[in-house]
Amino acid sequence: MGLFSKPQMPEIGLEELECLMTADSVTIVDVREEWEYRRAHVAGVINIPLGRLPLRYLEIPKDKRVMVICEHGNRSLVGAEFLVRNGFEGVASVKGGTMAWLASRRPVEKD
């Protein structure tokens, strides 16, 4: 790592996310826009669009690990980094995002 490199944000795969969900040891934050979220989302997630995260991050419980998910995995990295900078521990981004979840034929909810 170079002098000015920033640390790599941890990412988890779908299998690990599913295990954490089964053990009820994770809070999942979906940082997509509300219209994207309504189209399809992982059950039990909290929807806080990335642009609103600085205003709403205190709504996220700190008693569990926080996984951040988006459409493909890019915005979730930004959201996860924001949460780490604001005192959250055990934060990770979900690789591939909701599209990977859908592609794997895992169940979703729609509004």
C-alpha positions, 0 to 999 in steps of 0.5 A, a space after each residue: 500500500 502506497 503512502 497515500 493509498 486508501 485501504 480497500 473496503 471489505 466486500 462479501 459474497 452472496 453466500 456469506 450475506 445469506 449466512 449472516 442473514 440466517 444467523 440474524 447477525 447483520 443489518 443490510 442497508 440498500 443505498 439505491 434510489 427508492 424507485 430502484 428499491 421498489 423494483 426488487 430488493 433483498 428481504 429485510 433491508 433498510 432503504 437509505 439512498 446514498 445521497 441521503 445517507 449523511 442525513 439518515 445514517 443514525 437510523 442504522 443500528 450499531 448492534 450488528 454488522 452492517 452490509 451495504 448493498 446497491 444495484 451492482 456493487 459500486 455505490 455500496 462501496 461508497 456507502 460502506 466507506 462513509 459508514 466506517 468513517 462515521 464510526 461503524 465497525 464490521 461494515 462491508 459491501 455486497 459484491 455484485 449487489 442486488 443484480 447478483 442476488 437476482 441472477 442467483 435466483 434468491 428471493 426478493 421482495 417488491 413494493 
